[in-house]
Amino acid sequence: MEGGRRPLAVPGDGAAWPAGEAGALPPAPPGIFSLRRRKGGVPVGGWESAAASGATPPLASARGSATLRGMTHDILIIGGGIAGIAAAARLSPLGKVLLLEAEGQFAHHASGRSAALYEPGYGSSVVKALNAASEHHLFHADGGVLSPRGLMIVGGPGEEAGFEEDCADMGLTPIPVEEAQARVPILNPETVTHTAVADHGWDIDTDLLIQNFLRAARANGAETLTATPVTAIMRQGGAWQVTTPKGNFAARILVNAAGPWADTVSAMAGGRKLGLQPYRRSMARIAAPEGHEVASWPMIFGAGETWYAKPDAGALIVSPSEAHPMDPHDAWADDMVLAEGLARYEERVTAPVTRMLANWAGLRTFAPDRALVIGPDSVLPDFFWTAGQGGYGFQTSAGAADLLAAHVGGTAPALETDIVAALHPARFDG
Ligand SMILES: Cc1cc2nc3c(=O)[nH]c(=O)nc-3n(C[C@H](O)[C@H](O)[C@H](O)COP(=O)(O)OP(=O)(O)OC[C@H]3O[C@@H](n4cnc5c(N)ncnc54)[C@H](O)[C@@H]3O)c2cc1C
């Protein structure tokens, strides 16, 4: 992933701003909004007077926001995982975006540790709507980032209920075990009693997807900074101001794309926590079973998602599929959990695990109702959420960012009203 570059907009070349007083922001450095000034239409009296009257103009028409004194940007995005990066791509046509990532590289946390699957039937009905809304982008934008994988579910004695539920949920067709064995020769006929397949399910080139979104954002003038943790957030003079080791930045709009830290960022801004909970999920990369070319194998789920395995560049990644609640942190795999998960995988195959090539873990962060959180905060002005991506952050990325852009730009979302409501932060009001 690409690193950051020097901020164009650090007032006083990195000097901290005076704290506290309203209107104490220094003037915007020259040139930052010149493009917007040429293109944009400022309403009579400017956005300052519009804001003073209580109106919140949609950002799409606020390109003349240079009139708001001292703002370095129109939109600050906190968090450089897939959520923040996709947001930067979709919001950058609306105004001057700055994407801030704490780590030294983008996609360091969950976004660098996924199984990279696009399965349209994976997730709740609300998640499936976002999957569908993302599908065209994943297949076609910039030449597409998907390649065929296919799915298989395998179940053993006592796993019938989970097997049937998974088949119904993700749309797989049961087939005889011998047929499944022809596709995945290591399936153990003594312990596998149920098998089902589907030809949907695609590998996502997650790195390419991220690079494509970053390229689109930068082409629209977005600035992107890594190694830039936001350590304080303040609302002052109609702007959000953030403090970072590289200086302070201000914009009218703040987007919270901080993944496991999204509640922390909200609290830092003086807002409420929505109860977002990170859950650890581990992964082992193992050598391909000897004598087998795994590239054409489907992604295989143990019934009830008790484990899964997926071909990965000549090897297999195997996850215990655990969901252990954790505080936000840089996650690592738990040895015991990995061993137990690998044992569940081994129970269904004839090839024992001989060599672990690598292992890792990431945090999948869910809202209490397991749907993503996308839209304006109910209390904080001009504060938008794109959080709670759970186990679906890549496959929902384009649809989620489109919805966020509709909220920020004040345009009609492409999604059905009930889906927009089910994703809206206001569902946690009261
Ligand atoms: C094992 C595993 C398998 C998965 N498999 C799939 C899959 O097959 N398909 C799929 O679609 N999804 C999958 N997921 C889920 C997907 O990876 C996540 O939903 C997605 O990566 C979440 O992205 P994010 O941007 O919300 O969070 P993150 O990637 O965690 O990014 C949040 C970023 O915010 C930054 N940040 C936090 N606080 C601050 C601050 N104060 N200042 C600056 N930056 C800050 C963090 O450093 C971090 O980089 C999987 C996840 C795991 C763990």
The ligand as an SDF file (V2000), in Angstrom:
LIG
                    3D

 53 58  0  0  0  0  0  0  0  0999 V2000
  -10.4360  -12.8600    9.0800 C   0  0  0  0  0  0  0  0  0  0  0  0
  -11.3560  -11.9180    8.3660 C   0  0  0  0  0  0  0  0  0  0  0  0
  -11.9650  -12.3170    7.1780 C   0  0  0  0  0  0  0  0  0  0  0  0
  -12.7970  -11.4480    6.4680 C   0  0  0  0  0  0  0  0  0  0  0  0
  -13.2960  -11.8300    5.2610 N   0  0  0  0  0  0  0  0  0  0  0  0
  -14.0330  -10.9560    4.5310 C   0  0  0  0  0  0  0  0  0  0  0  0
  -14.4820  -11.3040    3.2270 C   0  0  0  0  0  0  0  0  0  0  0  0
  -14.2300  -12.4030    2.7470 O   0  0  0  0  0  0  0  0  0  0  0  0
  -15.2150  -10.3870    2.5140 N   0  0  0  0  0  0  0  0  0  0  0  0
  -15.5090   -9.1490    3.0430 C   0  0  0  0  0  0  0  0  0  0  0  0
  -16.1780   -8.3620    2.3660 O   0  0  0  0  0  0  0  0  0  0  0  0
  -15.0790   -8.8010    4.2840 N   0  0  0  0  0  0  0  0  0  0  0  0
  -14.3470   -9.6600    5.0270 C   0  0  0  0  0  0  0  0  0  0  0  0
  -13.9020   -9.3130    6.2640 N   0  0  0  0  0  0  0  0  0  0  0  0
  -14.3480   -8.0480    6.8360 C   0  0  0  0  0  0  0  0  0  0  0  0
  -13.5740   -6.8670    6.3030 C   0  0  0  0  0  0  0  0  0  0  0  0
  -12.2010   -7.1460    6.3430 O   0  0  0  0  0  0  0  0  0  0  0  0
  -13.9280   -5.6610    7.1970 C   0  0  0  0  0  0  0  0  0  0  0  0
  -15.3350   -5.4890    7.2230 O   0  0  0  0  0  0  0  0  0  0  0  0
  -13.3130   -4.3900    6.6760 C   0  0  0  0  0  0  0  0  0  0  0  0
  -11.9520   -4.5520    6.4280 O   0  0  0  0  0  0  0  0  0  0  0  0
  -13.5330   -3.2680    7.6760 C   0  0  0  0  0  0  0  0  0  0  0  0
  -12.9790   -2.0990    7.1040 O   0  0  0  0  0  0  0  0  0  0  0  0
  -12.9150   -0.7600    7.9120 P   0  0  0  0  0  0  0  0  0  0  0  0
  -12.3000    0.2570    7.0180 O   0  0  0  0  0  0  0  0  0  0  0  0
  -14.2610   -0.4710    8.4980 O   0  0  0  0  0  0  0  0  0  0  0  0
  -11.9870   -1.0770    9.1820 O   0  0  0  0  0  0  0  0  0  0  0  0
  -10.4020   -1.2130    9.2940 P   0  0  0  0  0  0  0  0  0  0  0  0
   -9.8170   -1.9490    8.1630 O   0  0  0  0  0  0  0  0  0  0  0  0
  -10.1280   -1.7390   10.6700 O   0  0  0  0  0  0  0  0  0  0  0  0
   -9.9170    0.2760    9.1840 O   0  0  0  0  0  0  0  0  0  0  0  0
  -10.1550    1.2370   10.1770 C   0  0  0  0  0  0  0  0  0  0  0  0
   -8.9420    2.1330   10.1800 C   0  0  0  0  0  0  0  0  0  0  0  0
   -9.1840    3.2760   11.0080 O   0  0  0  0  0  0  0  0  0  0  0  0
   -7.9290    3.6620   11.5050 C   0  0  0  0  0  0  0  0  0  0  0  0
   -8.1390    4.5360   12.6720 N   0  0  0  0  0  0  0  0  0  0  0  0
   -8.7780    4.2280   13.8160 C   0  0  0  0  0  0  0  0  0  0  0  0
   -8.7380    5.2840   14.6630 N   0  0  0  0  0  0  0  0  0  0  0  0
   -8.0610    6.2700   14.0180 C   0  0  0  0  0  0  0  0  0  0  0  0
   -7.6740    7.5840   14.3910 C   0  0  0  0  0  0  0  0  0  0  0  0
   -7.9850    8.1110   15.6050 N   0  0  0  0  0  0  0  0  0  0  0  0
   -6.9630    8.3260   13.4980 N   0  0  0  0  0  0  0  0  0  0  0  0
   -6.6580    7.8130   12.2690 C   0  0  0  0  0  0  0  0  0  0  0  0
   -6.9820    6.5610   11.8860 N   0  0  0  0  0  0  0  0  0  0  0  0
   -7.6740    5.8070   12.7580 C   0  0  0  0  0  0  0  0  0  0  0  0
   -7.2730    2.3420   11.8870 C   0  0  0  0  0  0  0  0  0  0  0  0
   -5.8590    2.4630   11.9950 O   0  0  0  0  0  0  0  0  0  0  0  0
   -7.7070    1.4480   10.7430 C   0  0  0  0  0  0  0  0  0  0  0  0
   -6.7310    1.3430    9.7150 O   0  0  0  0  0  0  0  0  0  0  0  0
  -13.0640  -10.1540    6.9890 C   0  0  0  0  0  0  0  0  0  0  0  0
  -12.4680   -9.7560    8.1770 C   0  0  0  0  0  0  0  0  0  0  0  0
  -11.6110  -10.6150    8.8580 C   0  0  0  0  0  0  0  0  0  0  0  0
  -10.9570  -10.1470   10.1160 C   0  0  0  0  0  0  0  0  0  0  0  0
  1  2  1  0
  2  3  1  0
  2 52  2  0
  3  4  2  0
  4  5  1  0
  4 50  1  0
  5  6  2  0
  6  7  1  0
  6 13  1  0
  7  8  2  0
  7  9  1  0
  9 10  1  0
 10 11  2  0
 10 12  1  0
 12 13  2  0
 13 14  1  0
 14 15  1  0
 14 50  1  0
 15 16  1  0
 16 17  1  0
 16 18  1  0
 18 19  1  0
 18 20  1  0
 20 21  1  0
 20 22  1  0
 22 23  1  0
 23 24  1  0
 24 25  2  0
 24 26  1  0
 24 27  1  0
 27 28  1  0
 28 29  2  0
 28 30  1  0
 28 31  1  0
 31 32  1  0
 32 33  1  0
 33 34  1  0
 33 48  1  0
 34 35  1  0
 35 36  1  0
 35 46  1  0
 36 37  1  0
 36 45  1  0
 37 38  2  0
 38 39  1  0
 39 40  1  0
 39 45  2  0
 40 41  1  0
 40 42  2  0
 42 43  1  0
 43 44  2  0
 44 45  1  0
 46 47  1  0
 46 48  1  0
 48 49  1  0
 50 51  2  0
 51 52  1  0
 52 53  1  0
M  END
$$$$
